[in-house]
Amino acid sequence: EPEVTQTPSHQVTQMGQEVILRCVPISNHLYFYWYRQILGQKVEFLVSFYNNEISEKSEIFDDQFSVERPDGSNFTLKIRSTKLEDSAMYFCASSWGSNTGELFFGEGSRLTVL
Amino acid sequence: TQLLEQSPQFLSIQEGENLTVYCNSSSVFSSLQWYRQEPGEGPVLLVTVVTGGEVKKLKRLTFQFGDARKDSSLHITAAQPGDTGLYLCAGPNFGNEKLTFGTGTRLTIIP
């Protein structure tokens, strides 16, 4: 069964360092997303991406964040200068259509900022 | 932003019992999804309900969408330890692609 894969599964970094989280969405999906979940809190929307550009972003997704689809398969989230409060599980998701709510999530990348 | 409140927040019951968890909002949703999340993993889609009043069954799980499309419930019959997990409702906001997640119900089934 097709699945969304994410790497790394866990990354520990020092505050101020750059981090890149990688995702391979399901191949025939057109919409790509990043969500995050701080420990014990709700899953929160960060950004959606369609047709090689950001289609929507939340107030969390400030100038420190960027996304890219460098080739036909990978979808990356970059955090330029990590802060302590960026520590969270970051989930990549993909879907074939927008506004369906039927997202397929990866297993997540746990980011720990020290 | 449309908000989704789930209740109860935590639920711990014996194997074999029945349970219902609720997802409520003051806003209308075009559809609602239910996801289950295991520790350290991403949410996994269980079902989508679209029509007001719709009922969908997935083995021992019964999902209902409220008539006004503002709320939903998940009923589990004869709960099994394998049902343990975090149950999340979620819905797409009108006019955009953002999926709003509920606060979650953490369910523990005791063998």
HADDOCK unambig.tbl for C-alpha pairs under 7 A between the chains (distance, minus, plus):
assign (segid A and resid 42 and name CA) (segid B and resid 101 and name CA) 6.81 0.50 0.50
assign (segid A and resid 42 and name CA) (segid B and resid 103 and name CA) 5.67 0.50 0.50
assign (segid A and resid 43 and name CA) (segid B and resid 101 and name CA) 6.07 0.50 0.50
assign (segid A and resid 45 and name CA) (segid B and resid 98 and name CA) 6.48 0.50 0.50
assign (segid A and resid 45 and name CA) (segid B and resid 99 and name CA) 6.76 0.50 0.50
assign (segid A and resid 91 and name CA) (segid B and resid 42 and name CA) 6.59 0.50 0.50
assign (segid A and resid 98 and name CA) (segid B and resid 97 and name CA) 5.70 0.50 0.50
assign (segid A and resid 99 and name CA) (segid B and resid 92 and name CA) 5.63 0.50 0.50
assign (segid A and resid 99 and name CA) (segid B and resid 96 and name CA) 6.77 0.50 0.50
assign (segid A and resid 99 and name CA) (segid B and resid 97 and name CA) 5.09 0.50 0.50
assign (segid A and resid 100 and name CA) (segid B and resid 92 and name CA) 6.93 0.50 0.50
assign (segid A and resid 101 and name CA) (segid B and resid 33 and name CA) 6.56 0.50 0.50
assign (segid A and resid 101 and name CA) (segid B and resid 91 and name CA) 6.09 0.50 0.50
assign (segid A and resid 101 and name CA) (segid B and resid 92 and name CA) 5.46 0.50 0.50
assign (segid A and resid 101 and name CA) (segid B and resid 99 and name CA) 6.27 0.50 0.50
assign (segid A and resid 102 and name CA) (segid B and resid 45 and name CA) 6.90 0.50 0.50
assign (segid A and resid 104 and name CA) (segid B and resid 44 and name CA) 6.90 0.50 0.50
assign (segid A and resid 105 and name CA) (segid B and resid 42 and name CA) 5.54 0.50 0.50
assign (segid A and resid 105 and name CA) (segid B and resid 43 and name CA) 6.13 0.50 0.50
assign (segid A and resid 105 and name CA) (segid B and resid 44 and name CA) 6.75 0.50 0.50
assign (segid A and resid 106 and name CA) (segid B and resid 42 and name CA) 5.62 0.50 0.50
assign (segid A and resid 107 and name CA) (segid B and resid 41 and name CA) 4.50 0.50 0.50
assign (segid A and resid 107 and name CA) (segid B and resid 42 and name CA) 4.45 0.50 0.50
assign (segid A and resid 108 and name CA) (segid B and resid 41 and name CA) 6.21 0.50 0.50
assign (segid A and resid 108 and name CA) (segid B and resid 42 and name CA) 5.85 0.50 0.50
